[in-house]
Amino acid sequence: DRYSKIPNIYFVPTLSALCNWCERAKFKDFTLLETKATDLNEQRKTQWIDGESLGNFLDPDDSTKTIEGYPAPKRAYVRVKI
């Protein structure tokens, strides 16, 4: 029902789904530049955050998975042409 304790995430698209969405939106030349695991440094708790941060959403025994057992978040950098 949830991904990383976030109630409004209904699904996380695969890279092929993202590519398909871009093609359907008439973008051209979809190029995957890089994928990178989301890092605890970039998604950390600061003095401005009252709630939880990425570390609270990952499995404490396996940081490659969310607390629910799904793959941990990754960033995908893509380039497309209009």
N, C-alpha and C positions, 0 to 999 in steps of 0.2 A: 503494500500500500504506500510505502514511502521510499525515497532514496535519500540517504544521508540526513535523516530526520526532517526532511523538507516536505511539508504536506501538499504543496501544489506542483510537485514534479510528477507528471503522469508517465513519462518515459524519457529515456536518454537516447538520442539517435546515434546510430553507428556512423562511421565515416562514409560508408556507401550510401546511407540514407541522406546524409548532409549533401553529398555529391548529387544525388538524385533530386533533392529539393532545389539545388542551385540550377540544375539543368531545366527543371520544370519552370523556374522563374526566369528562364531565358538568359542566364549567365553562361559564359563560354570559358573554355580552357580552365577547368577546375584543376588546381595544382595543390597537392598537399605539401606544405613546406616543412612542417615539423609537428610532432606530437610530444608532449611533455607532461609528466605527472605533476599535478598541482602540489605545490610545496608548502610545508608548514610555515615557512618564513613569509611567503606572500599572502597566506590566509591565516594570520595569527591574531590573537586577542590583543587589543590595544586599550588605552585608557578611554577611548571613545566607544568601545563595544561593551554593552552591558551583558549581552547573551553569550552564547557559545561560539566557538570558532572551529576550524577544520579539524583540529586534534580531537575535539569532542564527537565528531561525526565518523571517525575512522575506528575500525576494530582495534582495541588496545593490544591484541596479540598478533595482528597482521595488518600493518598499515597499507597494504595493497588492496584492502577491502573496506567497504563502509561498515558501519555498525550492524547493518542488516545483512551483510554478506555479499553485496554486489561489488563489482570492480570500483576502486577508488576513482575520484574525478581526475580527468586529464584535460589538458588544453590542446586544441588542434589549431594550428596556424595554416590558413589556406589563402590562395590567391585565385581570384576569378576575374574575368573581364566582362564588361557590360556589353 
